[in-house]
Amino acid sequence: MSTYKMVTDIPPSITTPNSVETRLGTLRFFDGLPDEATVQKVYDNLDFQRAVQAFLTALPAASLSATRAGIRTFGPDNQTMLITESLMDSHTLLLTANTETIYTLGWLDTKAGPLVIEVPPRALGMIDDFWQRYVGDVGNAGPDRGQGGKYLLLPPDHSGDVPAGYFVLRSRTYGNLLGVRAFIVGGDVRAAADSVKSQLRIYPLAEAADPPETSFVNISGAWFNTIHANDVTFFDEVVPVVQEEPLEATDPEVRGLLAAIGIRKGTPFAPDDRMRSILAEGAAVGNATARALVFSARNQDAYYYPDSAWQLVWIGNDYQFSPGGVLDLDARALFYYMGLGISPAMAVKMVGIGSQYGMAYHDGAGQYLNGGKSYRLRLPGPIPAKDFWSIVVYDPQTRTMLQTDQQFPSLSSQKPDIAVNPDAAVDIYFGPEAPAGQEANWIQTIPGKGWFVALRLYGPLEPWFDKSWRPGEIELVS
């Protein structure tokens, strides 16, 4: 073999063999040049990888797209507020909702200009943009500190003067979700609902001198869906978020990822049969990945106590999912797959204000919770909640309330007949049938179905934060 004058040693690590065994099968090359079959494999795989990552990245947008579609079935944007006048039950498909507060939901659209939001006293609310990023708190955790007040929501392109007399919020998107929870005082659900209906108002700033009425629709007991798809139509739900919002609403990395699978602002989303098939598989694997992240978290920081099933919904109590300034992709996907609405008041330490959450998907032995078995959970006393605590059971398929014979699959300190032990501890039972004598402290489950539970503390106290108080594990009982 002849030797050329300019030949040098070539490190093997920078070359490509004629064949490489991978999870895609055998990849073949001629002197580093991929053959036709290899080219097709790697492009299919590249599109598939991007489809999976697009599913996980766009979860917050798809979720709010589905939520907006649900809200719009009751009336137009900016004029319609959905309210649970007699609380929310398991008919409504809303991610991990509670059964103890008066929910009010509305879709805000600022394309025509700034909007005024008049917030009643004793409310706990937030506004998130169309990518489900935090815009601002209203009510107890907001600048009005629970006294009520007027907020002004500005669109992303607003450049005019901002009038005085408002708490001012600016969003990166035109579309925004407003969610407000009103607390029940003395068991008077009607009074809490009437307070919201008589004082919560949404109207354009341009009509502030003579504001139109805000329409309230009672959705207690109503069926409607706000849950994003987990099949290929997931990507169709992302399209309007990209098309309707400014290009700068997301960063170039996210825009590029979505463009790589055909979702680009100003361009129709029209995948061919090959790409549609890849997107369908990407959604299936993305959905499976999100479910693994939620129901079997491998990040030990997700668990609030050592050797415990109790998890946080906000890993590291960081509502921006960026501990130390580094985005935690898994923590972000975990939250957005099982929760709706983001606010620091739900994550950071605010003793006596806001709320804190613990989630359990396994029993004390580390097994998934089984609807055909019976369990007990002990909450030691005193339970560290200034306002109230609650336990709600959910369906792992929908991540909404489990639909059983019970209208409200929950128990809370607001339930008047709940049994409390002499030491202020509370025992809660789960299973297909109530244990004898424990009917008031029982939540029904369904044989053949899984379930999971959320512990909520409203007005959480220091023993929760310093972990001197710890809920028991969910234990099997005979």
C-alpha positions as CSV (number, residue, x, y, z in Angstrom):
1,M,0.0,0.0,0.0
2,S,1.4,3.4,-1.0
3,T,2.1,6.0,1.6
4,Y,1.1,9.6,0.9
5,K,3.4,12.4,1.9
6,M,1.0,14.2,4.1
7,V,-0.4,11.2,6.0
8,T,-0.4,11.4,9.8
9,D,-1.8,9.3,12.6
10,I,-5.6,9.6,12.9
11,P,-7.0,8.9,16.3
12,P,-9.6,6.1,16.0
13,S,-12.0,8.0,18.2
14,I,-12.7,10.6,15.5
15,T,-13.4,8.1,12.8
16,T,-16.6,6.0,12.0
17,P,-16.4,2.2,11.5
18,N,-18.0,0.7,8.5
19,S,-20.8,-0.6,10.7
20,V,-22.0,0.4,14.2
21,E,-24.5,-1.6,16.4
22,T,-27.0,0.7,18.1
23,R,-30.6,0.7,19.4
24,L,-31.6,1.6,15.9
25,G,-30.0,-1.5,14.5
26,T,-26.9,-1.7,12.4
27,L,-25.8,1.6,10.9
28,R,-23.6,1.2,7.8
29,F,-21.0,3.5,6.3
30,F,-18.5,3.7,3.4
31,D,-15.5,5.6,4.7
32,G,-17.8,7.5,7.1
33,L,-20.5,8.1,4.5
34,P,-23.9,6.8,5.7
35,D,-25.7,4.5,3.3
36,E,-29.3,5.1,2.2
37,A,-30.9,2.8,4.9
38,T,-28.8,4.5,7.6
39,V,-29.8,7.9,6.5
40,Q,-33.5,7.0,6.7
41,K,-33.0,5.4,10.1
42,V,-31.3,8.4,11.7
43,Y,-33.7,10.9,10.2
44,D,-36.7,8.9,11.5
45,N,-35.0,8.7,14.8
46,L,-34.2,12.5,14.9
47,D,-37.8,13.4,14.1
48,F,-38.9,10.9,16.8
49,Q,-36.6,12.3,19.4
50,R,-37.8,15.8,18.6
51,A,-41.4,14.7,18.8
52,V,-40.8,13.3,22.3
53,Q,-39.0,16.3,23.5
54,A,-41.6,18.6,21.9
55,F,-44.4,16.7,23.8
56,L,-42.5,17.2,27.2
57,T,-41.6,20.8,26.5
58,A,-45.0,21.9,25.2
59,L,-47.0,20.3,28.0
60,P,-47.8,23.7,29.7
61,A,-49.0,25.2,26.4
62,A,-51.1,22.2,25.3
63,S,-52.6,22.0,28.8
64,L,-53.7,25.7,28.7
65,S,-54.9,25.3,25.1
66,A,-57.2,22.5,26.3
67,T,-58.3,24.5,29.3
68,R,-59.2,27.5,27.1
69,A,-61.2,25.2,24.8
70,G,-63.1,24.0,27.9
71,I,-63.8,27.5,29.2
72,R,-64.9,28.7,25.8
73,T,-67.7,26.2,25.7
74,F,-69.5,28.4,28.2
75,G,-68.9,31.8,26.7
76,P,-66.5,34.3,25.1
77,D,-63.1,35.4,26.5
78,N,-62.9,38.3,28.9
79,Q,-66.7,38.2,29.6
80,T,-67.2,34.7,31.0
81,M,-66.1,33.5,34.4
82,L,-66.7,29.9,35.4
83,I,-67.5,29.5,39.1
84,T,-68.2,26.5,41.3
85,E,-71.0,27.9,43.4
86,S,-71.5,24.6,45.2
87,L,-67.9,23.4,44.9
88,M,-66.2,21.3,42.3
89,D,-67.0,17.6,42.1
90,S,-65.6,14.6,40.1
91,H,-67.8,15.3,37.0
92,T,-65.4,18.1,35.9
93,L,-62.2,17.1,34.2
94,L,-59.7,19.6,35.7
95,L,-56.2,18.6,36.7
96,T,-55.9,17.8,40.4
97,A,-58.6,20.3,41.5
98,N,-59.8,20.5,45.0
99,T,-63.3,20.1,46.6
100,E,-63.0,22.7,49.3
101,T,-62.7,26.2,47.7
102,I,-64.9,28.2,45.3
103,Y,-63.1,28.0,42.0
104,T,-63.4,30.8,39.5
105,L,-61.7,30.4,36.1
106,G,-61.6,32.7,33.1
107,W,-59.7,33.2,29.9
108,L,-58.2,36.7,29.4
109,D,-57.2,38.0,26.0
110,T,-55.4,41.3,25.7
111,K,-55.1,41.5,21.9
112,A,-57.5,44.5,22.0
113,G,-55.7,46.2,24.8
114,P,-55.2,46.1,28.6
115,L,-57.7,44.4,30.9
116,V,-58.9,45.4,34.4
117,I,-59.4,42.7,36.9
118,E,-61.2,43.7,40.1
119,V,-60.4,41.1,42.8
120,P,-62.6,40.5,45.9
121,P,-61.2,40.2,49.4
122,R,-60.1,36.9,50.9
123,A,-59.3,35.4,47.5
124,L,-56.2,33.4,46.4
125,G,-55.6,33.7,42.7
126,M,-53.0,33.9,40.0
127,I,-52.6,34.8,36.3
128,D,-50.5,32.6,34.0
129,D,-49.6,33.3,30.4
130,F,-50.4,30.9,27.5
131,W,-47.2,29.0,28.1
132,Q,-48.3,28.6,31.7
133,R,-45.6,30.9,33.1
134,Y,-46.2,33.0,36.2
135,V,-47.5,36.5,35.5
136,G,-48.7,37.5,39.0
137,D,-50.6,36.7,42.1
138,V,-53.9,38.3,43.0
139,G,-55.6,38.3,46.4
140,N,-54.0,36.9,49.6
141,A,-50.5,36.3,48.1
142,G,-50.7,39.3,45.7
143,P,-50.0,42.9,46.4
144,D,-53.5,43.6,47.7
145,R,-52.7,41.1,50.5
146,G,-56.2,39.7,50.6
147,Q,-57.9,43.2,50.9
148,G,-59.1,43.1,47.3
149,G,-58.1,45.6,44.6
150,K,-57.8,46.5,40.9
151,Y,-55.2,44.9,38.7
152,L,-54.3,46.0,35.2
153,L,-53.1,43.2,32.8
154,L,-51.0,44.6,30.0
155,P,-50.4,42.9,26.6
156,P,-46.9,42.1,25.5
157,D,-46.8,44.9,22.9
158,H,-48.2,47.6,25.2
159,S,-46.2,50.8,24.9
160,G,-48.7,53.5,26.1
161,D,-49.1,55.2,29.4
162,V,-50.1,53.1,32.4
163,P,-52.7,54.8,34.6
164,A,-52.3,55.1,38.3
165,G,-54.5,53.2,40.8
166,Y,-53.8,49.7,39.6
167,F,-51.6,46.8,40.5
168,V,-49.9,46.4,37.1
169,L,-49.1,43.0,35.6
170,R,-47.4,42.5,32.2
171,S,-47.7,39.2,30.3
172,R,-45.5,37.8,27.5
173,T,-48.6,36.5,25.7
174,Y,-52.0,37.9,24.8
175,G,-53.8,34.8,26.1
176,N,-53.8,34.3,29.9
177,L,-55.5,32.1,32.5
178,L,-57.1,33.7,35.5
179,G,-57.7,31.3,38.4
180,V,-59.1,32.4,41.7
181,R,-60.0,30.3,44.8
182,A,-62.3,31.8,47.4
183,F,-62.3,30.4,50.9
184,I,-65.3,29.3,52.8
185,V,-65.8,30.9,56.2
186,G,-68.0,29.1,58.8
187,G,-69.1,26.6,56.3
188,D,-71.1,29.1,54.3
189,V,-70.4,28.1,50.7
190,R,-73.1,30.4,49.3
191,A,-71.6,33.5,51.0
192,A,-68.1,32.7,49.5
193,A,-69.6,32.3,46.0
194,D,-71.7,35.4,46.3
195,S,-68.7,37.5,47.4
196,V,-66.9,36.5,44.2
197,K,-69.9,37.1,41.9
198,S,-70.6,40.5,43.4
199,Q,-67.0,41.8,43.4
200,L,-64.9,40.0,40.7
201,R,-65.0,42.0,37.5
202,I,-63.2,41.7,34.1
203,Y,-63.4,44.5,31.6
204,P,-61.2,46.4,29.0
205,L,-59.3,49.4,30.4
206,A,-60.9,51.4,27.5
207,E,-64.3,50.8,29.1
208,A,-63.3,51.5,32.7
209,A,-65.6,54.6,32.9
210,D,-68.7,52.4,32.2
211,P,-67.6,48.8,32.6
212,P,-69.7,46.0,31.2
213,E,-71.0,43.2,33.4
214,T,-69.0,40.1,33.9
215,S,-71.0,36.9,33.2
216,F,-70.7,34.1,35.7
217,V,-71.6,30.5,34.8
218,N,-72.0,27.9,37.6
219,I,-70.1,24.8,36.6
220,S,-70.6,22.8,39.9
221,G,-71.5,19.3,38.8
222,A,-70.9,20.1,35.1
223,W,-69.0,17.8,32.8
224,F,-66.4,19.5,30.5
225,N,-62.9,18.7,29.6
226,T,-59.8,20.8,30.2
227,I,-57.2,18.0,29.9
228,H,-54.7,17.9,27.0
229,A,-54.6,15.0,24.6
230,N,-52.0,12.2,25.0
231,D,-52.1,11.0,21.4
232,V,-51.0,12.7,18.2
233,T,-53.7,15.4,18.5
234,F,-51.6,16.8,21.4
235,F,-49.5,18.6,18.8
236,D,-52.7,20.1,17.2
237,E,-53.4,21.7,20.6
238,V,-50.0,23.4,20.6
239,V,-50.5,24.9,17.2
240,P,-52.8,27.8,18.2
241,V,-50.5,28.8,21.0
242,V,-47.6,29.3,18.5
243,Q,-49.8,30.9,15.8
244,E,-51.6,33.4,18.0
245,E,-48.8,34.6,20.2
246,P,-45.8,36.8,19.4
247,L,-42.7,35.1,18.1
248,E,-40.9,36.2,21.2
249,A,-43.3,34.5,23.5
250,T,-40.9,31.6,23.6
251,D,-37.2,31.4,23.3
252,P,-35.4,30.4,20.0
253,E,-34.6,26.9,21.4
254,V,-38.3,26.1,21.9
255,R,-39.3,27.7,18.7
256,G,-36.7,25.7,16.9
257,L,-37.8,22.4,18.5
258,L,-41.4,22.9,17.5
259,A,-40.4,24.1,14.0
260,A,-38.4,20.9,13.6
261,I,-41.7,18.9,13.8
262,G,-43.6,21.3,11.6
263,I,-45.1,23.8,14.1
264,R,-43.9,27.2,13.0
265,K,-45.6,30.6,13.4
266,G,-47.1,31.8,10.0
267,T,-46.9,28.3,8.5
268,P,-49.7,25.7,8.3
269,F,-49.1,22.6,10.4
270,A,-49.5,19.8,7.8
271,P,-47.4,16.8,8.5
272,D,-47.3,14.1,5.8
273,D,-48.2,10.5,6.6
274,R,-44.7,9.6,7.6
275,M,-44.3,12.5,10.0
276,R,-47.8,12.0,11.4
277,S,-46.9,8.4,12.2
278,I,-43.7,9.6,13.9
279,L,-45.5,12.2,15.9
280,A,-48.1,9.6,17.1
281,E,-45.3,7.5,18.4
282,G,-43.5,10.5,19.9
283,A,-46.7,11.4,21.7
284,A,-47.1,7.9,23.0
285,V,-43.5,7.8,24.3
286,G,-43.7,11.4,25.6
287,N,-46.9,10.5,27.5
288,A,-45.2,7.4,29.0
289,T,-42.2,9.4,30.0
290,A,-44.3,12.0,31.7
291,R,-46.2,9.3,33.6
292,A,-42.9,7.8,34.7
293,L,-41.7,11.2,35.9
294,V,-44.8,11.8,37.9
295,F,-45.7,8.3,39.2
296,S,-42.2,6.8,39.7
297,A,-39.9,9.8,40.1
298,R,-36.2,8.8,40.1
299,N,-35.0,12.2,41.3
300,Q,-34.8,11.8,45.1
301,D,-35.3,15.5,45.5
302,A,-38.9,14.9,44.5
303,Y,-39.5,13.2,47.9
304,Y,-40.2,15.5,50.9
305,Y,-39.1,13.0,53.6
306,P,-36.5,10.2,53.6
307,D,-37.9,6.8,53.0
308,S,-41.4,8.1,52.3
309,A,-43.8,8.1,49.4
310,W,-44.8,11.7,49.9
311,Q,-43.6,13.9,47.0
312,L,-43.6,17.5,46.2
313,V,-45.2,18.9,43.0
314,W,-42.4,21.5,42.9
315,I,-39.1,19.8,43.2
316,G,-36.9,22.0,45.3
317,N,-39.9,24.3,45.9
318,D,-38.9,26.2,42.8
319,Y,-41.8,27.4,40.8
320,Q,-39.4,28.2,37.9
321,F,-37.9,24.7,38.0
322,S,-34.4,26.2,37.9
323,P,-32.6,25.4,41.2
324,G,-29.2,27.0,41.1
325,G,-30.1,28.7,37.8
326,V,-30.2,25.4,35.9
327,L,-33.5,24.4,34.3
328,D,-34.7,21.0,35.6
329,L,-36.5,19.5,32.6
330,D,-37.9,16.6,34.4
331,A,-39.3,18.7,37.3
332,R,-41.0,21.0,34.8
333,A,-42.6,18.1,32.9
334,L,-43.6,16.4,36.2
335,F,-45.5,19.5,37.4
336,Y,-47.3,20.3,34.1
337,Y,-48.4,16.8,33.5
338,M,-50.3,16.6,36.8
339,G,-51.0,20.2,37.8
340,L,-52.6,23.4,36.4
341,G,-51.5,26.9,37.3
342,I,-48.2,28.1,38.6
343,S,-47.4,30.6,41.3
344,P,-44.7,31.1,43.9
345,A,-47.5,31.1,46.6
346,M,-47.9,27.4,45.9
347,A,-44.2,26.6,46.2
348,V,-42.1,28.9,48.3
349,K,-42.2,29.2,52.0
350,M,-44.9,31.6,53.1
351,V,-45.9,30.7,56.6
352,G,-49.7,31.1,57.1
353,I,-50.2,32.3,53.5
354,G,-50.8,30.4,50.3
355,S,-50.7,26.6,50.1
356,Q,-48.5,23.6,50.2
357,Y,-49.0,20.2,48.6
358,G,-47.9,16.6,49.2
359,M,-48.6,13.9,46.7
360,A,-48.5,10.1,47.3
361,Y,-48.7,7.6,44.5
362,H,-47.5,4.6,46.5
363,D,-48.2,2.9,49.8
364,G,-45.7,2.5,52.6
365,A,-44.3,-0.6,51.0
366,G,-43.6,1.3,47.7
367,Q,-46.4,-0.3,45.7
368,Y,-48.8,1.7,43.6
369,L,-52.1,2.4,45.3
370,N,-54.7,-0.3,44.3
371,G,-58.4,0.5,44.2
372,G,-59.3,-3.0,45.2
373,K,-57.4,-2.9,48.5
374,S,-58.1,-1.1,51.8
375,Y,-55.6,1.4,53.3
376,R,-55.3,3.8,56.2
377,L,-53.5,7.2,56.4
378,R,-52.8,8.8,59.8
379,L,-52.3,12.6,59.9
380,P,-50.7,13.3,63.3
381,G,-52.1,16.2,65.3
382,P,-52.1,19.0,65.2
383,I,-52.1,19.3,61.4
384,P,-50.1,22.4,60.5
385,A,-52.7,24.4,58.5
386,K,-54.0,27.8,59.6
387,D,-56.9,27.8,57.2
388,F,-57.7,24.2,56.5
389,W,-56.3,20.9,55.3
390,S,-57.7,18.4,52.8
391,I,-57.1,15.0,51.2
392,V,-58.4,14.4,47.7
393,V,-58.2,11.1,45.7
394,Y,-57.5,11.2,42.0
395,D,-57.6,9.0,38.9
396,P,-54.2,8.3,37.4
397,Q,-55.6,8.1,33.9
398,T,-57.0,11.6,33.9
399,R,-55.3,13.2,36.9
400,T,-58.7,14.5,37.9
401,M,-60.9,13.5,40.8
402,L,-61.7,9.8,41.0
403,Q,-65.3,9.2,39.9
404,T,-67.1,6.9,42.4
405,D,-70.4,6.9,44.2
406,Q,-69.1,9.8,46.3
407,Q,-69.7,13.2,44.8
408,F,-66.6,14.6,46.5
409,P,-63.8,12.0,46.7
410,S,-62.2,13.9,49.6
411,L,-62.0,14.7,53.3
412,S,-61.0,17.9,55.0
413,S,-61.0,19.8,58.3
414,Q,-64.1,21.7,56.8
415,K,-66.2,18.5,57.0
416,P,-68.2,18.8,60.2
417,D,-68.7,15.1,61.0
418,I,-65.1,14.0,60.4
419,A,-63.7,12.0,63.4
420,V,-60.7,13.4,65.2
421,N,-58.6,11.4,67.6
422,P,-58.1,12.6,71.2
423,D,-54.5,13.6,70.3
424,A,-55.9,15.7,67.3
425,A,-54.7,13.1,64.8
426,V,-57.0,12.1,62.0
427,D,-57.2,8.6,60.5
428,I,-58.4,8.4,56.9
429,Y,-59.5,5.2,55.2
430,F,-59.4,4.3,51.5
431,G,-61.0,1.3,49.8
432,P,-64.0,-0.1,48.0
433,E,-66.0,-0.3,51.2
434,A,-66.0,1.7,54.4
435,P,-64.6,0.0,57.5
436,A,-67.3,-0.5,60.1
437,G,-67.7,2.7,62.2
438,Q,-65.3,4.7,60.0
439,E,-67.8,5.9,57.3
440,A,-67.2,9.6,58.1
441,N,-63.5,9.2,57.5
442,W,-63.6,7.0,54.4
443,I,-62.9,7.8,50.7
444,Q,-64.1,5.2,48.2
445,T,-61.9,3.6,45.6
446,I,-62.6,1.2,42.7
447,P,-61.4,-2.4,42.2
448,G,-59.4,-2.7,39.1
449,K,-58.3,1.0,39.1
450,G,-55.4,2.8,40.5
451,W,-55.6,6.0,42.5
452,F,-53.4,8.6,44.1
453,V,-53.8,11.3,46.7
454,A,-53.0,14.9,47.4
455,L,-52.6,16.4,50.8
456,R,-53.3,20.2,50.8
457,L,-52.4,22.6,53.6
458,Y,-53.9,26.1,53.2
459,G,-52.1,28.6,55.3
460,P,-49.3,26.1,56.0
461,L,-47.5,26.5,59.3
462,E,-43.8,26.2,60.3
463,P,-44.0,22.5,61.3
464,W,-44.6,21.6,57.6
465,F,-41.7,23.6,56.4
466,D,-39.2,22.5,59.1
467,K,-40.5,18.9,58.7
468,S,-41.1,18.5,62.4
469,W,-44.6,17.4,61.3
470,R,-44.8,14.5,58.9
471,P,-47.9,12.7,57.6
472,G,-48.0,9.0,58.0
473,E,-47.6,6.6,55.1
474,I,-50.6,5.1,53.4
475,E,-50.6,1.6,54.8
476,L,-52.5,-1.6,53.8
477,V,-55.1,-2.8,56.3
478,S,-56.9,-6.1,56.4
